Amino acid sequence: MSMTIPAVQARCAMLNSSASKQLQTLFVSESWREHFSILSDTLGFHLSAYTEQGEQILSVGSHTPFCARVMSCAELSRQCDTYCTSAMMGVLKLTQPLVYKCYAKIMSFAFSVEYLRERAVILGQGSFAGYQDFRDFMGLIESCGVEQLSVTTPLQFTDADHVRKVCALVESSVNHLLYKGEESFTLQQKIETLKDVMGRWSSSGREEPESHYEHMLTQLLALLDIQSITILSPDRQSGRYASLYGMKRDGGPAPHLTLKEHDPVVRELGNGRPSVSYLDACAAGRQDFSGKATVFYFFPIVVSRKLVGIVAIFDSVLSPGDMNIISSFCRQTAISIENHRLHHDLYRKFDRFAAISEVSKGITSIVNFDVLAQTILERSADLLRAEQGSLLLMDQEAEALLLEAWKGLAGDITEKLKIRKGEGIAGTVAALGEPYLVRNVENDPRIMKKNLMRYKTPSFVSVPLKVDGRVIGVLNLSDKEGGEPFNDEDLELLQSFATHAAVVMERNQLFAQSETLKRLSITDPLTGLLNRRYLLDRLEDEISRAGRHGRALSILMLDIDGFKSYNDTYGHATGDKALIIIADSVMTSIRAMDIAARFGGDELVVILPETDKALALIIAERLRKDASAAELPGGQDAATGILMTVSIGIACYPEHGMTAQTLLETADKALYRAKHGGRNRIEVYS
């Protein structure tokens, strides 16, 4: 062992040295760049990573157009470095993330991460909290002579609460992957260290304790003046310790010996005695010892506080020094056996971790929830080699499990599968939040039911999908390939994957809900066009931009002709459908840079950035023709006087108004002239 200790120490020093740069190496890897890119694209924040010294490790995606404008100016760029560097260095001293607004009014966040005692800072840069911040930003870059930013699509504003949610999502995702990576790295450290410590064992992970017993006996027989030596191994079925392997100095057969589990020798060795000796077996009343031997010594081999072997020495009187040497060999053999088991367990855990990492790869980036659920089920089935399975999600209001994905189930079963919480096996798993591992459904005391015909085997496993203690669903797998029952290792493997899968599913649903709420806050619920409040804010911004750059701007105000008569004839429900069709026609006819909104009732307004009167007339005429040609419920009926056309009023900046209110008023007056001039026509304010 004296030869292996320096090697182990050198190995540990090398591993600690390599760990010092692990985080930087991790962040520049292709898989981590892809992970950061997915987060950046999904959340709309530019993400970057920095060392504790403020050196950039990673930057994914393009800077937001706002940051890019600021950084294009050397003076502003220096302020960026000072401001954000100060925030990043400050967050290293905090116990929680920092959400802040930089000097350019851009909402940002920063948080620190740690991996193998190495720290770094993640920085996220997004949009503005509101229009005033955007105006201040535009003024800032204008004061430095930076070319103004051209905004052709609706701005997405981000308040501090939303930034905190995005920050929490990024932090959770990054820390989760770092934790898994640290587990893998630490596990590999242990495996490499064990290989050095175990010496001759490390070359073959398949060696059983018997081979090490043989090695020990050979060494003892050569080292000490021993005539005969034997190893006794436990036989749990017979309740005895019986001779497993023996040697004699003269080459003859070693005496055979058997000890019952309750024998005084076994009991004393199991209770911690370093040795038990019988110098005269007959005198001591041990007439059950076979053979002619009269001198016996017994030494324990104890692994994890269990007596796994007994060394028996026959017909040799041992000195105290000899007994110490034999005890040392027994302890070393016990350590070797324990290391062998640990070595095997570590490799098994490493293989399991690698399997979970493999099946988990890619599910984080799946956007479609149905595809995500089916992928989770398929990969968990592959992990446990199961031929059938189902994934059920909890409907919290109905307190019932609904089938979301399945594998190998008949069609009629999938149609009616709805399980109330607390009912059946899956319902019980959902109610208790605890997994079920059933080796045989017919004799399991929790179930005791005859196996159904649709299942090949009576064994299955069912685990809850939990997030923060809440059960969001249940994952069931059955019919293991080969017909063998599921075991504890299968359950542990599935639970590890289910924990990660549940978080991914919850995050997927929360992100979809946040996107829906954001869209609803700025859109008209009937037509899907932008709403009046958002229109007024955008018109103010577009007028301000046109004024700064001396560019043209026009607005169109549209009113549907004959809409009241149409409603009276066909009813309001049909009228709503017609309004939706007209709105869709408008959206199809305008340009990508134009902004269409429902102003009220059957009035629509379209903002035309960088558009003068002549071009506005061309666009308005296209809108008028397309609206008149739209196919409406009930049809266009000239005989009844119900003709669905549009009248359009045009107002241009700056000649027809310098403010949003004035432009809307002049466009409305032009619309009034168009409607009273015969309808289905266009008028420019004059």
C-alpha distance (Angstrom), angle and dihedral (degrees) to the residues before:
residue distance angle dihedral
M1 . . .
S2 3.83 . .
M3 3.81 88.0 .
T4 3.83 94.3 52.9
I5 3.83 100.1 47.2
P6 3.83 95.8 72.8
A7 3.80 89.1 45.8
V8 3.79 90.9 52.7
Q9 3.80 91.7 46.9
A10 3.80 91.1 50.0
R11 3.80 90.5 48.1
C12 3.82 92.4 51.7
A13 3.81 91.2 48.2
M14 3.79 90.1 52.0
L15 3.82 92.0 49.6
N16 3.82 92.4 49.0
S17 3.78 90.0 49.8
S18 3.80 92.2 50.7
A19 3.81 90.4 48.2
S20 3.81 92.0 61.0
K21 3.81 92.0 75.1
Q22 3.79 98.8 30.8
L23 3.81 95.3 106.8
Q24 3.80 93.9 52.9
T25 3.80 90.7 46.2
L26 3.79 90.2 48.6
F27 3.82 95.2 51.2
V28 3.81 94.5 51.0
S29 3.80 93.1 49.7
E30 3.80 118.2 110.6
S31 3.83 94.2 -116.1
W32 3.81 92.9 53.0
R33 3.80 92.9 44.9
E34 3.80 87.5 52.9
H35 3.81 91.3 48.7
F36 3.82 92.2 50.6
S37 3.82 90.5 45.5
I38 3.81 91.6 53.4
L39 3.81 90.8 49.5
S40 3.80 91.6 46.9
D41 3.81 94.5 48.3
T42 3.79 93.2 43.8
L43 3.79 98.3 46.2
G44 3.81 99.6 34.1
F45 3.81 94.7 -124.5
H46 3.80 126.7 122.3
L47 3.82 107.0 -126.2
S48 3.78 128.6 -156.6
A49 3.81 136.9 165.3
Y50 3.82 129.5 -141.2
T51 3.81 136.3 -171.6
E52 3.79 122.6 -118.5
Q53 3.80 86.3 -96.1
G54 3.81 92.1 57.2
E55 3.81 96.4 -105.9
Q56 3.79 114.6 143.2
I57 3.81 114.6 -114.3
L58 3.78 100.7 173.2
S59 3.80 140.4 7.4
V60 3.80 119.7 179.6
G61 3.77 130.9 -166.3
S62 3.76 124.4 -4.8
H63 3.76 123.5 -49.0
T64 3.78 112.8 -102.0
P65 3.82 109.4 -91.4
F66 3.79 87.7 -110.8
C67 3.81 95.0 55.4
A68 3.79 90.1 42.6
R69 3.82 90.6 55.9
V70 3.80 92.0 49.9
M71 3.79 93.7 46.7
S72 3.79 91.5 50.9
C73 3.81 87.5 72.1
A74 3.82 113.9 71.4
E75 3.80 93.1 -148.4
L76 3.78 94.3 50.0
S77 3.81 91.5 41.8
R78 3.81 90.5 58.4
Q79 3.79 89.6 52.5
C80 3.83 88.7 50.1
D81 3.80 91.1 54.5
T82 3.80 92.4 48.6
Y83 3.80 95.9 44.7
C84 3.82 99.8 43.9
T85 3.81 94.0 37.7
S86 3.79 89.3 54.9
A87 3.82 90.2 50.3
M88 3.80 92.1 48.2
M89 3.79 94.4 48.3
G90 3.79 89.6 46.7
V91 3.78 93.8 53.1
L92 3.82 89.9 59.7
K93 3.81 87.0 68.3
L94 3.78 94.5 47.4
T95 3.79 128.4 85.4
Q96 3.80 93.2 -144.4
P97 3.82 139.1 41.8
L98 3.79 121.3 -82.7
V99 3.82 122.1 -129.6
Y100 3.78 112.7 -168.4
K101 3.79 146.0 155.0
C102 3.78 113.2 -121.6
Y103 3.79 122.9 -135.3
A104 3.85 88.4 -93.7
K105 3.85 88.4 57.3
I106 3.84 93.2 -111.4
M107 3.83 113.6 145.3
S108 3.80 110.5 -120.8
F109 3.78 141.9 165.1
A110 3.79 137.4 -158.9
F111 3.79 134.4 -170.6
S112 3.78 135.8 169.9
V113 3.81 127.4 -121.7
E114 3.79 131.0 -166.0
Y115 3.78 129.3 -151.9
L116 3.81 123.5 173.7
R117 3.83 90.1 -17.7
E118 3.82 91.3 -53.5
R119 3.81 116.6 118.0
A120 3.78 133.7 -155.6
V121 3.80 138.7 168.5
I122 3.80 126.4 -122.6
L123 3.81 114.3 -150.4
G124 3.82 123.8 -163.4
Q125 3.82 123.8 -169.2
G126 3.79 122.4 -170.7
S127 3.79 140.5 150.5
F128 3.81 137.7 -54.9
A129 3.79 130.2 -66.4
G130 3.80 92.6 -132.7
Y131 3.78 147.6 -20.7
Q132 3.81 94.6 -81.0
D133 3.80 90.7 58.6
F134 3.81 89.1 48.9
R135 3.82 90.5 51.8
D136 3.83 90.8 48.8
F137 3.79 89.2 50.6
M138 3.79 92.6 51.0
G139 3.79 89.6 49.6
L140 3.81 90.7 50.5
I141 3.79 96.0 53.8
E142 3.80 91.2 41.1
S143 3.81 89.9 55.6
C144 3.82 88.8 56.8
G145 3.80 94.3 48.7
V146 3.80 94.1 -110.3
E147 3.79 115.0 153.7
Q148 3.79 110.2 -98.5
L149 3.78 119.7 -105.2
S150 3.80 115.2 -108.5
V151 3.82 110.1 -138.6
T152 3.80 111.7 -162.2
T153 3.78 100.3 160.6
P154 3.82 132.9 48.2
L155 3.81 112.1 -75.2
Q156 3.80 116.5 -118.6
F157 3.79 109.7 -139.0
T158 3.78 122.6 -155.9
D159 3.79 122.3 -157.8
A160 3.81 123.8 -158.0
D161 3.81 93.4 -99.2
H162 3.79 92.1 56.1
V163 3.82 90.9 46.6
R164 3.80 89.2 53.6
K165 3.80 90.2 52.5
V166 3.82 91.9 48.9
C167 3.81 90.1 46.8
A168 3.81 91.0 50.8
L169 3.80 90.8 49.5
V170 3.82 93.5 50.1
E171 3.82 92.1 43.8
S172 3.82 92.1 49.7
S173 3.81 92.4 48.0
V174 3.82 95.2 46.7
N175 3.82 95.1 44.0
H176 3.81 91.4 47.2
L177 3.80 92.0 55.4
L178 3.82 92.3 42.0
Y179 3.82 90.1 52.2
K180 3.80 90.8 51.9
G181 3.80 90.3 46.4
E182 3.80 92.1 49.5
E183 3.81 90.0 50.5
S184 3.79 89.2 53.4
F185 3.82 93.8 46.7
T186 3.82 93.2 46.6
L187 3.79 90.9 47.5
Q188 3.79 90.9 52.2
Q189 3.83 89.6 49.3
K190 3.80 90.1 54.6
I191 3.78 92.7 47.7
E192 3.80 93.3 49.9
T193 3.81 91.8 46.5
L194 3.80 91.7 48.8
K195 3.80 90.3 51.7
D196 3.81 89.7 58.4
V197 3.80 95.3 43.2
M198 3.79 96.3 47.5
G199 3.79 93.1 57.5
R200 3.78 110.5 -176.3
W201 3.83 90.8 16.5
S202 3.77 94.1 60.7
S203 3.77 92.9 71.1
S204 3.81 92.6 65.3
G205 3.78 123.9 31.4
R206 3.83 89.8 -173.9
E207 3.82 98.2 67.3
E208 3.79 114.7 119.1
P209 3.84 126.1 -145.1
E210 3.83 90.4 -100.5
S211 3.81 91.4 70.1
H212 3.80 90.3 53.2
Y213 3.79 91.2 47.9
E214 3.80 88.9 55.3
H215 3.79 90.7 49.4
M216 3.81 91.3 50.3
L217 3.82 94.4 47.8
T218 3.80 92.0 48.6
Q219 3.80 91.4 51.8
L220 3.82 94.0 46.6
L221 3.80 93.6 47.1
A222 3.81 90.3 51.5
L223 3.80 94.9 43.2
L224 3.82 102.7 43.5
D225 3.77 135.9 42.3
I226 3.80 93.7 -104.5
Q227 3.78 122.4 149.7
S228 3.79 100.0 -168.2
I229 3.80 135.2 7.8
T230 3.84 133.7 178.2
I231 3.80 138.3 -178.0
L232 3.82 117.8 -138.7
S233 3.80 117.4 -156.2
P234 3.84 128.0 -166.8
D235 3.79 119.6 -104.0
R236 3.82 103.4 -163.3
Q237 3.79 94.5 -169.3
S238 3.81 94.7 57.5
G239 3.80 94.3 33.0
R240 3.80 92.5 -126.6
Y241 3.80 143.4 111.5
A242 3.82 107.8 -128.2
S243 3.81 134.5 -176.6
L244 3.77 109.6 -85.3
Y245 3.79 104.1 170.1
G246 3.81 132.3 0.6
M247 3.83 142.9 175.4
K248 3.83 137.2 -165.0
R249 3.75 126.4 -160.4
D250 3.81 91.8 -130.0
G251 3.80 91.4 50.7
G252 3.79 95.8 -111.5
P253 3.78 125.5 128.5
A254 3.79 115.9 -72.2
P255 3.79 117.1 -122.1
H256 3.79 115.1 -89.6
L257 3.79 115.0 -125.2
T258 3.80 135.6 -178.0
L259 3.82 127.7 -168.4
K260 3.79 125.3 -172.7
E261 3.80 118.0 -128.9
H262 3.82 89.9 -112.6
D263 3.80 94.4 46.7
P264 3.84 112.5 129.1
V265 3.82 89.6 -120.0
V266 3.80 92.2 54.8
R267 3.78 92.5 42.7
E268 3.83 94.3 50.9
L269 3.81 94.3 45.3
G270 3.78 90.0 47.1
N271 3.82 89.8 51.8
G272 3.79 92.0 57.8
R273 3.80 107.6 -89.2
P274 3.84 110.3 150.0
S275 3.81 91.7 -140.0
V276 3.81 145.4 -11.5
S277 3.80 122.1 -146.5
Y278 3.80 137.0 -168.7
L279 3.78 111.7 -169.3
D280 3.78 92.1 178.5
A281 3.77 110.5 22.8
C282 3.78 95.0 -174.4
A283 3.79 92.7 49.5
A284 3.79 89.2 48.4
G285 3.80 90.4 53.7
R286 3.81 95.5 -110.2
Q287 3.76 97.1 132.8
D288 3.80 90.1 146.4
F289 3.81 90.7 76.3
S290 3.78 104.9 104.2
G291 3.78 127.5 -137.8
K292 3.80 131.0 31.2
A293 3.80 95.7 -67.0
T294 3.78 115.8 121.7
V295 3.82 101.9 175.3
F296 3.79 119.7 69.3
Y297 3.81 134.3 175.2
F298 3.80 123.2 -175.8
F299 3.81 125.4 -162.7
P300 3.83 125.7 -176.0
I301 3.79 129.0 -126.5
V302 3.81 104.1 -157.3
V303 3.81 122.5 -173.1
S304 3.81 119.7 -178.8
R305 3.84 89.3 -12.6
K306 3.80 91.5 -56.0
L307 3.80 124.9 115.8
V308 3.81 102.3 -122.8
G309 3.80 98.9 164.3
I310 3.81 145.0 6.5
V311 3.82 125.5 -145.3
A312 3.81 111.3 -147.1
I313 3.85 122.0 -164.3
F314 3.81 118.3 -165.1
D315 3.83 133.9 -161.2
S316 3.79 96.4 -4.6
V317 3.77 126.8 107.9
L318 3.80 107.1 -139.8
S319 3.77 126.8 -151.1
P320 3.84 119.6 -135.2
G321 3.81 88.2 -104.9
D322 3.80 91.5 53.3
M323 3.79 90.4 49.0
N324 3.82 90.4 51.8
I325 3.80 90.8 51.0
I326 3.82 91.9 50.0
S327 3.83 90.8 47.6
S328 3.81 89.5 50.5
F329 3.81 91.0 51.1
C330 3.82 89.4 49.5
R331 3.80 91.6 50.9
Q332 3.79 92.0 46.9
T333 3.79 91.1 48.7
A334 3.81 89.6 49.4
I335 3.81 89.6 51.6
S336 3.80 90.2 48.8
I337 3.81 91.7 50.5
E338 3.80 91.2 47.4
N339 3.80 91.0 47.8
H340 3.78 89.6 48.9
R341 3.80 90.3 54.3
L342 3.79 92.0 44.6
H343 3.78 89.5 47.6
H344 3.80 90.2 52.6
D345 3.83 92.7 45.5
L346 3.80 92.3 48.6
Y347 3.77 92.6 51.3
R348 3.80 89.4 47.1
K349 3.83 90.3 50.9
F350 3.78 90.6 45.9
D351 3.80 90.9 51.9
R352 3.81 89.7 47.6
F353 3.79 91.6 49.4
A354 3.81 90.3 49.0
A355 3.81 89.8 50.3
I356 3.83 92.1 50.4
S357 3.80 91.2 46.7
E358 3.78 90.1 51.2
V359 3.80 96.0 49.9
S360 3.82 91.3 42.4
K361 3.79 92.2 53.2
G362 3.76 112.6 109.0
I363 3.82 101.7 8.2
T364 3.82 91.4 98.9
S365 3.80 91.7 65.1
I366 3.83 96.7 49.3
V367 3.81 108.8 112.0
N368 3.83 101.8 -178.4
F369 3.81 107.4 81.5
D370 3.82 95.9 -151.2
V371 3.81 90.7 52.5
L372 3.81 89.9 46.5
A373 3.82 93.0 52.9
Q374 3.82 93.4 47.9
T375 3.82 91.4 46.5
I376 3.81 91.6 51.3
L377 3.81 90.7 51.7
E378 3.82 93.9 45.9
R379 3.80 93.5 48.9
S380 3.80 94.0 46.3
A381 3.83 88.7 50.6
D382 3.81 90.0 51.1
L383 3.80 89.7 48.6
L384 3.82 93.1 56.9
R385 3.84 95.8 29.0
A386 3.82 90.9 -119.7
E387 3.80 122.0 163.6
Q388 3.82 97.2 -159.8
G389 3.77 133.3 37.9
S390 3.77 148.3 140.9
L391 3.78 138.3 -152.7
L392 3.80 116.1 -149.1
L393 3.80 125.0 -172.8
M394 3.79 125.9 -151.1
D395 3.80 118.4 -112.2
Q396 3.80 97.2 -153.2
E397 3.82 95.3 -162.5
A398 3.81 95.1 49.4
E399 3.83 92.2 35.2
A400 3.78 88.7 -136.3
L401 3.80 137.4 119.7
L402 3.80 115.6 -117.7
L403 3.80 123.8 -161.6
E404 3.81 110.8 -109.2
A405 3.83 103.1 164.6
W406 3.79 136.3 4.1
K407 3.79 143.1 -176.8
G408 3.81 126.0 -156.8
L409 3.82 96.0 -5.3
A410 3.80 123.6 133.6
G411 3.82 117.4 -105.5
D412 3.82 96.0 -117.8
I413 3.80 90.5 54.1
T414 3.80 93.7 51.9
E415 3.80 92.0 51.4
K416 3.81 96.2 57.5
L417 3.82 100.3 31.3
K418 3.81 106.7 128.2
I419 3.79 118.3 135.2
R420 3.78 124.7 -167.8
K421 3.79 117.2 -133.0
G422 3.81 109.6 -91.2
E423 3.82 94.6 19.3
G424 3.80 122.8 110.2
I425 3.77 124.8 -11.8
A426 3.82 98.0 -59.1
G427 3.82 91.0 43.8
T428 3.81 90.4 51.2
V429 3.81 91.4 49.4
A430 3.82 88.9 51.2
A431 3.81 92.7 47.9
L432 3.82 96.0 46.6
G433 3.79 97.3 34.4
E434 3.81 88.4 -138.0
P435 3.84 128.3 117.9
Y436 3.81 126.6 -113.1
L437 3.79 120.4 -140.3
V438 3.80 108.6 -175.6
R439 3.79 118.7 -177.1
N440 3.81 93.6 179.7
V441 3.79 120.8 9.8
E442 3.81 91.8 -160.3
N443 3.81 97.4 60.6
D444 3.82 101.3 26.8
P445 3.86 104.6 116.4
R446 3.83 90.6 -140.7
I447 3.80 92.6 59.7
M448 3.83 115.8 10.6
K449 3.82 95.3 -179.6
K450 3.77 131.3 139.4
N451 3.79 112.6 -100.2
L452 3.82 112.4 -103.5
M453 3.80 119.8 -115.7
R454 3.80 93.7 -118.9
Y455 3.82 91.0 65.2
K456 3.81 120.5 76.2
T457 3.81 94.9 -157.7
P458 3.82 133.7 29.7
S459 3.82 93.0 -128.5
F460 3.81 127.1 94.4
V461 3.81 142.2 152.0
S462 3.80 127.2 -139.8
V463 3.83 123.7 -174.2
P464 3.81 132.3 -179.9
L465 3.80 120.6 -119.4
K466 3.80 103.3 -134.0
V467 3.81 135.3 -177.0
D468 3.82 117.4 -173.9
G469 3.80 89.9 -18.8
R470 3.83 93.8 -50.7
V471 3.79 118.0 120.9
I472 3.82 108.4 -132.6
G473 3.79 96.8 169.9
V474 3.80 149.0 -28.0
L475 3.82 130.0 -107.2
N476 3.83 117.2 -152.5
L477 3.80 128.1 -171.0
S478 3.81 129.6 -180.0
D479 3.83 143.1 163.7
K480 3.78 102.4 48.7
E481 3.79 113.3 -150.0
G482 3.80 111.4 -97.7
G483 3.79 92.6 27.3
E484 3.82 97.6 -97.6
P485 3.83 119.1 136.6
F486 3.80 123.8 -102.8
N487 3.82 114.1 -100.1
D488 3.82 140.3 -158.4
E489 3.80 92.0 -87.3
D490 3.82 90.1 54.7
L491 3.80 89.9 51.8
E492 3.80 93.1 48.6
L493 3.80 90.8 48.1
L494 3.81 93.4 49.4
Q495 3.82 93.1 46.6
S496 3.80 91.2 52.8
F497 3.79 91.5 52.7
A498 3.83 92.8 41.5
T499 3.81 91.1 56.1
H500 3.81 91.3 57.1
A501 3.82 93.3 40.4
A502 3.83 93.0 52.3
V503 3.82 91.8 53.9
V504 3.81 91.5 49.0
M505 3.83 91.9 49.7
E506 3.81 93.0 47.8
R507 3.81 91.8 48.3
N508 3.80 90.9 48.1
Q509 3.82 91.9 54.3
L510 3.82 94.3 44.1
F511 3.79 91.7 51.1
A512 3.82 91.6 49.6
Q513 3.81 90.2 50.0
S514 3.82 92.9 49.6
E515 3.80 91.1 50.5
T516 3.81 90.7 49.9
L517 3.81 92.8 49.9
K518 3.79 91.4 48.3
R519 3.80 91.3 51.8
L520 3.81 93.4 46.3
S521 3.80 92.6 52.4
I522 3.82 93.0 63.8
T523 3.81 103.0 30.9
D524 3.78 137.0 78.4
P525 3.82 107.7 -111.9
L526 3.84 94.5 -140.4
T527 3.80 105.2 44.1
G528 3.79 100.9 21.4
L529 3.82 89.3 -128.7
L530 3.80 120.7 129.8
N531 3.80 113.2 -80.1
R532 3.81 128.4 -114.3
R533 3.79 95.9 -102.6
Y534 3.78 92.7 53.8
L535 3.82 90.6 44.7
L536 3.81 92.6 56.1
D537 3.82 91.8 49.8
R538 3.81 92.6 48.3
L539 3.80 92.9 46.5
E540 3.82 90.3 54.3
D541 3.82 89.9 51.2
E542 3.81 94.2 46.6
I543 3.84 91.8 49.6
S544 3.81 90.0 49.6
R545 3.80 91.6 50.0
A546 3.80 93.2 45.6
G547 3.81 89.6 50.6
R548 3.80 94.0 50.8
H549 3.79 94.4 48.8
G550 3.80 99.1 33.5
R551 3.79 92.9 -121.0
A552 3.79 131.6 148.2
L553 3.80 124.5 -102.2
S554 3.80 131.3 -177.9
I555 3.78 136.2 -179.4
L556 3.80 131.3 -155.7
M557 3.79 122.7 -151.3
L558 3.82 113.1 -162.4
D559 3.79 129.5 -167.1
I560 3.82 124.0 -173.7
D561 3.81 111.4 -122.0
G562 3.80 116.5 -135.2
F563 3.80 93.3 9.6
K564 3.83 94.0 133.3
S565 3.82 92.5 52.2
Y566 3.80 89.5 46.1
N567 3.81 91.0 52.9
D568 3.81 92.4 46.6
T569 3.81 91.5 50.7
Y570 3.79 102.3 41.1
G571 3.80 102.7 21.6
H572 3.78 132.9 -111.6
A573 3.80 95.3 -78.1
T574 3.81 90.9 59.1
G575 3.79 89.3 41.8
D576 3.81 89.6 56.5
K577 3.82 89.6 52.8
A578 3.80 90.4 50.9
L579 3.81 90.7 49.9
I580 3.78 90.2 52.2
I581 3.83 90.8 51.1
I582 3.82 91.7 50.4
A583 3.83 90.5 47.8
D584 3.82 90.3 51.0
S585 3.82 89.1 49.5
V586 3.80 90.3 53.7
M587 3.81 92.6 48.8
T588 3.80 90.4 50.5
S589 3.82 92.6 50.3
I590 3.82 101.1 47.9
R591 3.80 127.8 77.7
A592 3.82 126.1 -101.8
M593 3.81 90.9 -107.0
D594 3.84 93.8 52.4
I595 3.81 122.5 96.0
A596 3.83 120.5 -140.5
A597 3.81 124.2 -169.0
R598 3.78 140.8 168.4
F599 3.78 105.5 -112.7
G600 3.81 96.8 -173.7
G601 3.80 139.4 -51.2
D602 3.79 106.9 -13.7
E603 3.82 94.3 -20.1
L604 3.80 120.1 111.3
V605 3.81 129.2 -173.5
V606 3.79 127.2 -156.4
I607 3.83 122.8 -165.0
L608 3.81 113.0 -149.5
P609 3.84 109.5 -163.8
E610 3.83 117.6 -155.4
T611 3.81 90.4 7.6
D612 3.81 125.4 132.1
K613 3.82 127.4 -156.8
A614 3.82 95.8 -89.0
L615 3.81 93.9 52.4
A616 3.80 91.5 41.9
L617 3.82 89.2 57.5
I618 3.82 91.0 52.8
I619 3.82 92.7 50.1
A620 3.82 91.9 44.6
E621 3.81 91.7 52.0
R622 3.81 90.4 51.5
L623 3.82 90.1 51.1
R624 3.83 91.6 48.3
K625 3.81 94.1 51.1
D626 3.82 94.8 44.6
A627 3.82 92.4 48.7
S628 3.81 92.1 49.1
A629 3.83 90.4 51.6
A630 3.81 94.6 49.4
E631 3.82 115.7 120.8
L632 3.80 107.3 -124.2
P633 3.83 131.9 -171.3
G634 3.82 106.1 -90.3
G635 3.81 92.2 18.5
Q636 3.80 132.6 -117.2
D637 3.84 106.4 -58.9
A638 3.81 116.4 -170.8
A639 3.81 91.9 176.9
T640 3.79 93.5 63.2
G641 3.79 93.5 39.2
I642 3.84 93.6 -114.3
L643 3.79 104.1 132.9
M644 3.80 117.0 159.1
T645 3.80 107.8 -150.4
V646 3.80 133.2 134.4
S647 3.77 132.7 -118.6
I648 3.80 117.2 -153.3
G649 3.78 133.4 -156.9
I650 3.81 120.8 -163.4
A651 3.82 128.8 -155.3
C652 3.80 124.9 178.0
Y653 3.80 132.8 -154.9
P654 2.99 126.9 -95.1
E655 3.82 102.4 3.1
H656 3.82 95.8 54.3
G657 3.80 98.0 36.4
M658 3.79 143.8 -20.1
T659 3.82 98.2 -146.3
A660 3.76 135.6 52.8
Q661 3.78 92.3 -113.0
T662 3.81 93.2 50.5
L663 3.80 93.4 47.4
L664 3.80 91.7 50.5
E665 3.81 91.1 48.7
T666 3.83 93.4 49.8
A667 3.82 91.5 45.5
D668 3.81 88.3 50.9
K669 3.80 91.1 51.9
A670 3.80 90.5 50.2
L671 3.81 88.9 49.9
Y672 3.81 90.1 51.2
R673 3.82 90.0 55.2
A674 3.82 90.7 48.7
K675 3.80 93.1 52.1
H676 3.79 94.1 45.4
G677 3.77 91.6 43.4
G678 3.79 92.7 65.4
R679 3.84 105.1 -68.4
N680 3.81 126.5 -113.7
R681 3.78 88.0 72.1
I682 3.81 143.6 102.0
E683 3.80 128.2 -118.1
V684 3.81 129.7 -174.1
Y685 3.79 116.0 -148.2
S686 3.78 113.5 -105.1
